[in-house]
Amino acid sequence: MSVADFIRSEVNSNEIVLFMKGTQAAPACGFSAQVVRILDHLGVTFKSHNIYESEELRQGIKDYSDWPTIPQLYVRGEFVGGCDIVTEMFQSGELQALFKKVPAQS
């Protein structure tokens, strides 16, 4: 499976996916930490991938989204954005509205 196929599979088979530096428990940069804090504050369940675990994934996610920075948030297969966009959407209430459309996960 190519890295693009892996990414496509992950974003399409999980409601919320965050590609980040580090892990949910230990983000490795302030931007990833900010997005994790927002998602945790909203109480949403999400899957994350540490881009430091694979150079192929690190570059692959940038190519997949045509977005140069990490973290990258996907909701229901759609790219939402990075830290700045997620933060702005949270502050405006758009992110909360988007997550209300996400079915509860068990």
C-alpha positions in Angstrom: 0.0 0.0 0.0 1.4 3.4 -0.9 1.5 6.2 1.6 -1.2 8.0 -0.4 -3.4 4.9 -0.2 -2.8 4.7 3.5 -3.7 8.3 4.1 -6.8 8.0 1.9 -7.9 4.9 3.8 -7.4 6.6 7.2 -9.2 9.9 6.4 -12.1 8.0 4.8 -12.5 5.3 7.5 -12.3 7.5 10.5 -14.6 10.4 11.3 -11.9 12.7 12.7 -8.2 12.2 12.0 -5.3 14.5 13.0 -1.9 14.2 11.4 0.4 15.8 14.0 3.9 16.1 15.4 4.1 13.7 18.4 1.2 12.0 20.0 -2.1 13.0 21.6 -0.5 12.4 25.0 2.7 14.2 24.1 2.5 16.6 21.2 5.9 17.5 19.9 5.2 21.1 18.8 3.0 24.0 20.0 0.8 23.9 16.9 -0.1 20.2 17.4 -0.6 20.8 21.1 -3.0 23.6 20.4 -5.2 21.5 18.0 -5.2 18.6 20.5 -6.2 21.0 23.3 -9.1 22.3 21.2 -10.3 18.7 20.2 -10.0 17.6 23.9 -11.9 20.7 25.1 -14.7 19.8 22.6 -14.7 16.2 23.9 -14.4 14.7 20.4 -12.9 11.3 19.8 -10.2 11.4 17.1 -7.5 9.2 15.7 -4.0 10.7 15.3 -0.9 9.8 13.4 2.6 11.0 14.5 4.3 12.1 11.3 7.7 11.7 13.0 7.2 7.9 12.9 7.8 7.9 9.1 9.5 10.3 6.8 7.3 8.9 4.0 4.1 9.8 6.0 5.6 13.2 6.9 6.0 14.1 3.2 3.1 12.1 2.0 0.5 14.0 4.1 1.8 17.3 2.7 1.5 16.0 -0.8 -1.9 14.5 -0.2 -3.4 17.7 1.0 -1.2 20.1 -0.9 -0.8 21.8 2.4 2.8 22.5 3.6 2.4 22.4 7.4 1.6 20.0 10.2 -0.8 19.5 12.0 -3.6 18.7 9.5 -7.1 17.9 10.6 -9.6 15.8 8.6 -13.2 15.4 9.3 -15.3 12.8 7.4 -12.7 12.6 4.7 -12.3 16.3 4.1 -9.3 18.4 4.9 -10.2 21.1 7.4 -6.9 22.8 7.9 -4.0 23.4 10.2 -3.6 25.0 13.6 -4.5 28.6 12.5 -7.7 27.5 10.6 -8.8 25.1 13.4 -8.2 27.8 16.0 -10.2 30.4 14.0 -13.0 27.9 13.4 -13.1 27.1 17.1 -13.2 30.7 18.1 -16.0 31.4 15.6 -18.1 28.3 16.6 -17.7 26.8 13.1 -15.7 23.8 14.4 -18.3 23.0 17.1 -21.0 23.1 14.4 -18.9 20.8 12.2 -18.5 18.3 15.0 -22.2 18.3 15.8 -22.6 16.6 12.4 -20.2 13.8 13.4 -21.9 10.7 14.7 -21.0 9.6 18.2 -18.1 7.1 18.3 -17.9 4.2 20.6 
